[in-house]
Amino acid sequence: MKHTRTGILLGLALAFAVILGGWTGLVYALVFSIVGGVIGAHLDGRVDLGRGGRG
């Protein structure tokens, strides 16, 4: 859970660094948060991204 939370926070920080304000900023914040959360969950072992969807 630690990496997941860190990934989400880093995603939000990147979103605010890229663009501030407006609906576009909200979309960037959501996208970066989701990507950061998925990567953090992978590092925590909660999600397996190594298979690449093949199975």
N, CA, C and O atoms as a Tinker XYZ file with bonds, in Angstrom:
   220  protein
     1  N      0.821000   -1.199000    0.000000    73     2
     2  CA     0.000000    0.000000    0.000000    64     1     3
     3  C      0.864000    1.261000    0.000000    63     2     4     5
     4  O      0.439000    2.315000   -0.474000    81     3
     5  N      2.055000    1.143000    0.526000    73     3     6
     6  CA     2.923000    2.309000    0.603000    64     5     7
     7  C      3.277000    2.830000   -0.787000    63     6     8     9
     8  O      3.200000    4.033000   -1.036000    81     7
     9  N      3.664000    1.935000   -1.692000    73     7    10
    10  CA     4.031000    2.360000   -3.043000    64     9    11
    11  C      2.819000    2.882000   -3.811000    63    10    12    13
    12  O      2.940000    3.810000   -4.611000    81    11
    13  N      1.657000    2.289000   -3.569000    73    11    14
    14  CA     0.441000    2.748000   -4.247000    64    13    15
    15  C      0.142000    4.194000   -3.871000    63    14    16    17
    16  O     -0.125000    5.028000   -4.736000    81    15
    17  N      0.188000    4.476000   -2.594000    73    15    18
    18  CA    -0.097000    5.838000   -2.117000    64    17    19
    19  C      0.959000    6.809000   -2.646000    63    18    20    21
    20  O      0.628000    7.917000   -3.069000    81    19
    21  N      2.212000    6.402000   -2.624000    73    19    22
    22  CA     3.282000    7.256000   -3.136000    64    21    23
    23  C      3.103000    7.507000   -4.625000    63    22    24    25
    24  O      3.312000    8.625000   -5.095000    81    23
    25  N      2.717000    6.473000   -5.375000    73    23    26
    26  CA     2.495000    6.634000   -6.808000    64    25    27
    27  C      1.379000    7.605000   -7.117000    63    26    28    29
    28  O      1.485000    8.415000   -8.037000    81    27
    29  N      0.308000    7.523000   -6.348000    73    27    30
    30  CA    -0.816000    8.443000   -6.552000    64    29    31
    31  C     -0.385000    9.872000   -6.251000    63    30    32    33
    32  O     -0.706000   10.789000   -7.007000    81    31
    33  N      0.336000   10.069000   -5.159000    73    31    34
    34  CA     0.791000   11.414000   -4.802000    64    33    35
    35  C      1.778000   11.972000   -5.828000    63    34    36    37
    36  O      1.726000   13.155000   -6.165000    81    35
    37  N      2.666000   11.127000   -6.319000    73    35    38
    38  CA     3.591000   11.585000   -7.359000    64    37    39
    39  C      2.856000   11.911000   -8.655000    63    38    40    41
    40  O      3.209000   12.863000   -9.351000    81    39
    41  N      1.844000   11.126000   -8.975000    73    39    42
    42  CA     1.039000   11.419000  -10.154000    64    41    43
    43  C      0.350000   12.764000  -10.053000    63    42    44    45
    44  O      0.309000   13.526000  -11.019000    81    43
    45  N     -0.190000   13.049000   -8.888000    73    43    46
    46  CA    -0.828000   14.346000   -8.675000    64    45    47
    47  C      0.190000   15.483000   -8.757000    63    46    48    49
    48  O     -0.086000   16.531000   -9.340000    81    47
    49  N      1.350000   15.271000   -8.178000    73    47    50
    50  CA     2.385000   16.306000   -8.227000    64    49    51
    51  C      2.811000   16.579000   -9.666000    63    50    52    53
    52  O      2.996000   17.735000  -10.048000    81    51
    53  N      2.968000   15.526000  -10.465000    73    51    54
    54  CA     3.331000   15.716000  -11.875000    64    53    55
    55  C      2.233000   16.443000  -12.631000    63    54    56    57
    56  O      2.516000   17.294000  -13.474000    81    55
    57  N      1.001000   16.117000  -12.340000    73    55    58
    58  CA    -0.105000   16.779000  -13.025000    64    57    59
    59  C     -0.098000   18.274000  -12.739000    63    58    60    61
    60  O     -0.299000   19.084000  -13.645000    81    59
    61  N      0.131000   18.641000  -11.486000    73    59    62
    62  CA     0.152000   20.056000  -11.147000    64    61    63
    63  C      1.394000   20.746000  -11.692000    63    62    64    65
    64  O      1.371000   21.948000  -11.956000    81    63
    65  N      2.470000   20.000000  -11.861000    73    63    66
    66  CA     3.674000   20.581000  -12.442000    64    65    67
    67  C      3.500000   20.814000  -13.934000    63    66    68    69
    68  O      4.041000   21.778000  -14.475000    81    67
    69  N      2.751000   19.946000  -14.608000    73    67    70
    70  CA     2.565000   20.069000  -16.051000    64    69    71
    71  C      1.596000   21.204000  -16.381000    63    70    72    73
    72  O      1.883000   22.045000  -17.233000    81    71
    73  N      0.458000   21.220000  -15.708000    73    71    74
    74  CA    -0.562000   22.223000  -16.037000    64    73    75
    75  C     -1.374000   22.544000  -14.798000    63    74    76    77
    76  O     -1.691000   21.651000  -14.012000    81    75
    77  N     -1.707000   23.792000  -14.620000    73    75    78
    78  CA    -2.482000   24.220000  -13.462000    64    77    79
    79  C     -3.805000   24.835000  -13.930000    63    78    80    81
    80  O     -3.844000   25.679000  -14.825000    81    79
    81  N     -4.871000   24.383000  -13.297000    73    79    82
    82  CA    -6.166000   24.999000  -13.513000    64    81    83
    83  C     -6.973000   24.443000  -14.668000    63    82    84    85
    84  O     -6.458000   23.769000  -15.560000    81    83
    85  N     -8.256000   24.753000  -14.615000    73    83    86
    86  CA    -9.180000   24.387000  -15.678000    64    85    87
    87  C     -9.527000   22.909000  -15.714000    63    86    88    89
    88  O     -9.013000   22.108000  -14.932000    81    87
    89  N    -10.419000   22.568000  -16.647000    73    87    90
    90  CA   -10.859000   21.186000  -16.806000    64    89    91
    91  C     -9.728000   20.300000  -17.307000    63    90    92    93
    92  O     -9.653000   19.121000  -16.960000    81    91
    93  N     -8.851000   20.872000  -18.123000    73    91    94
    94  CA    -7.718000   20.102000  -18.629000    64    93    95
    95  C     -6.804000   19.686000  -17.479000    63    94    96    97
    96  O     -6.308000   18.560000  -17.456000    81    95
    97  N     -6.582000   20.576000  -16.538000    73    95    98
    98  CA    -5.769000   20.249000  -15.364000    64    97    99
    99  C     -6.384000   19.143000  -14.544000    63    98   100   101
   100  O     -5.668000   18.295000  -14.011000    81    99
   101  N     -7.711000   19.136000  -14.429000    73    99   102
   102  CA    -8.406000   18.085000  -13.699000    64   101   103
   103  C     -8.215000   16.744000  -14.398000    63   102   104   105
   104  O     -7.960000   15.734000  -13.742000    81   103
   105  N     -8.336000   16.727000  -15.720000    73   103   106
   106  CA    -8.157000   15.485000  -16.483000    64   105   107
   107  C     -6.722000   14.976000  -16.330000    63   106   108   109
   108  O     -6.509000   13.785000  -16.104000    81   107
   109  N     -5.741000   15.866000  -16.452000    73   107   110
   110  CA    -4.346000   15.463000  -16.264000    64   109   111
   111  C     -4.134000   14.899000  -14.858000    63   110   112   113
   112  O     -3.456000   13.884000  -14.698000    81   111
   113  N     -4.702000   15.543000  -13.846000    73   111   114
   114  CA    -4.549000   15.058000  -12.475000    64   113   115
   115  C     -5.124000   13.660000  -12.324000    63   114   116   117
   116  O     -4.510000   12.808000  -11.682000    81   115
   117  N     -6.293000   13.408000  -12.906000    73   115   118
   118  CA    -6.900000   12.078000  -12.821000    64   117   119
   119  C     -6.076000   11.031000  -13.552000    63   118   120   121
   120  O     -5.866000    9.934000  -13.035000    81   119
   121  N     -5.605000   11.361000  -14.752000    73   119   122
   122  CA    -4.818000   10.408000  -15.537000    64   121   123
   123  C     -3.508000   10.075000  -14.828000    63   122   124   125
   124  O     -3.160000    8.902000  -14.691000    81   123
   125  N     -2.783000   11.091000  -14.380000    73   123   126
   126  CA    -1.514000   10.844000  -13.701000    64   125   127
   127  C     -1.716000   10.100000  -12.385000    63   126   128   129
   128  O     -0.883000    9.275000  -12.010000    81   127
   129  N     -2.805000   10.379000  -11.684000    73   127   130
   130  CA    -3.085000    9.669000  -10.439000    64   129   131
   131  C     -3.358000    8.194000  -10.701000    63   130   132   133
   132  O     -2.873000    7.333000   -9.966000    81   131
   133  N     -4.119000    7.901000  -11.728000    73   131   134
   134  CA    -4.426000    6.503000  -12.066000    64   133   135
   135  C     -3.162000    5.769000  -12.477000    63   134   136   137
   136  O     -2.918000    4.651000  -12.025000    81   135
   137  N     -2.359000    6.387000  -13.329000    73   135   138
   138  CA    -1.116000    5.754000  -13.772000    64   137   139
   139  C     -0.179000    5.540000  -12.580000    63   138   140   141
   140  O      0.400000    4.464000  -12.433000    81   139
   141  N     -0.032000    6.542000  -11.745000    73   139   142
   142  CA     0.821000    6.416000  -10.562000    64   141   143
   143  C      0.317000    5.356000   -9.606000    63   142   144   145
   144  O      1.108000    4.617000   -9.020000    81   143
   145  N     -0.993000    5.276000   -9.443000    73   143   146
   146  CA    -1.574000    4.256000   -8.573000    64   145   147
   147  C     -1.356000    2.851000   -9.087000    63   146   148   149
   148  O     -1.082000    1.935000   -8.311000    81   147
   149  N     -1.479000    2.675000  -10.402000    73   147   150
   150  CA    -1.271000    1.349000  -10.996000    64   149   151
   151  C      0.194000    0.934000  -10.866000    63   150   152   153
   152  O      0.486000   -0.214000  -10.531000    81   151
   153  N      1.108000    1.858000  -11.127000    73   151   154
   154  CA     2.532000    1.536000  -10.988000    64   153   155
   155  C      2.871000    1.234000   -9.534000    63   154   156   157
   156  O      3.617000    0.296000   -9.253000    81   155
   157  N      2.334000    2.016000   -8.614000    73   155   158
   158  CA     2.565000    1.753000   -7.194000    64   157   159
   159  C      1.987000    0.420000   -6.760000    63   158   160   161
   160  O      2.610000   -0.299000   -5.979000    81   159
   161  N      0.807000    0.079000   -7.254000    73   159   162
   162  CA     0.200000   -1.213000   -6.930000    64   161   163
   163  C      1.041000   -2.360000   -7.491000    63   162   164   165
   164  O      1.147000   -3.418000   -6.871000    81   163
   165  N      1.633000   -2.148000   -8.653000    73   163   166
   166  CA     2.520000   -3.164000   -9.224000    64   165   167
   167  C      3.741000   -3.365000   -8.322000    63   166   168   169
   168  O      4.150000   -4.498000   -8.064000    81   167
   169  N      4.316000   -2.260000   -7.845000    73   167   170
   170  CA     5.477000   -2.362000   -6.964000    64   169   171
   171  C      5.112000   -3.005000   -5.626000    63   170   172   173
   172  O      5.949000   -3.662000   -5.008000    81   171
   173  N      3.877000   -2.821000   -5.178000    73   171   174
   174  CA     3.407000   -3.456000   -3.942000    64   173   175
   175  C      3.066000   -4.921000   -4.143000    63   174   176   177
   176  O      2.865000   -5.649000   -3.171000    81   175
   177  N      2.996000   -5.365000   -5.406000    73   175   178
   178  CA     2.652000   -6.750000   -5.690000    64   177   179
   179  C      1.158000   -7.007000   -5.760000    63   178   180   181
   180  O      0.732000   -8.162000   -5.760000    81   179
   181  N      0.363000   -5.968000   -5.820000    73   179   182
   182  CA    -1.089000   -6.111000   -5.876000    64   181   183
   183  C     -1.580000   -6.302000   -7.306000    63   182   184   185
   184  O     -2.652000   -6.865000   -7.523000    81   183
   185  N     -0.792000   -5.829000   -8.295000    73   183   186
   186  CA    -1.146000   -5.928000   -9.708000    64   185   187
   187  C      0.068000   -6.478000  -10.449000    63   186   188   189
   188  O      1.196000   -6.055000  -10.196000    81   187
   189  N     -0.163000   -7.428000  -11.371000    73   187   190
   190  CA     0.928000   -8.002000  -12.150000    64   189   191
   191  C      0.903000   -7.416000  -13.557000    63   190   192   193
   192  O      0.071000   -7.791000  -14.382000    81   191
   193  N      1.814000   -6.504000  -13.816000    73   191   194
   194  CA     1.896000   -5.876000  -15.134000    64   193   195
   195  C      2.910000   -6.584000  -16.031000    63   194   196   197
   196  O      3.029000   -6.248000  -17.209000    81   195
   197  N      3.626000   -7.540000  -15.500000    73   195   198
   198  CA     4.679000   -8.215000  -16.241000    64   197   199
   199  C      4.173000   -9.100000  -17.362000    63   198   200   201
   200  O      4.892000   -9.324000  -18.336000    81   199
   201  N      2.961000   -9.607000  -17.253000    73   199   202
   202  CA     2.420000  -10.500000  -18.277000    64   201   203
   203  C      1.976000   -9.742000  -19.513000    63   202   204   205
   204  O      1.884000  -10.340000  -20.585000    81   203
   205  N      1.702000   -8.472000  -19.412000    73   203   206
   206  CA     1.331000   -7.669000  -20.571000    64   205   207
   207  C     -0.023000   -8.016000  -21.159000    63   206   208   209
   208  O     -0.252000   -7.771000  -22.343000    81   207
   209  N     -0.923000   -8.575000  -20.374000    73   207   210
   210  CA    -2.256000   -8.900000  -20.853000    64   209   211
   211  C     -2.353000  -10.213000  -21.591000    63   210   212   213
   212  O     -3.440000  -10.606000  -22.014000    81   211
   213  N     -1.244000  -10.896000  -21.753000    73   211   214
   214  CA    -1.259000  -12.195000  -22.435000    64   213   215
   215  C     -1.459000  -13.286000  -21.405000    63   214   216   217
   216  O     -0.789000  -13.304000  -20.372000    81   215
   217  N     -2.352000  -14.169000  -21.673000    73   215   218
   218  CA    -2.530000  -15.188000  -20.653000    64   217   219
   219  C     -3.343000  -16.291000  -21.093000    63   218   220
   220  O     -3.576000  -17.228000  -20.329000    81   219
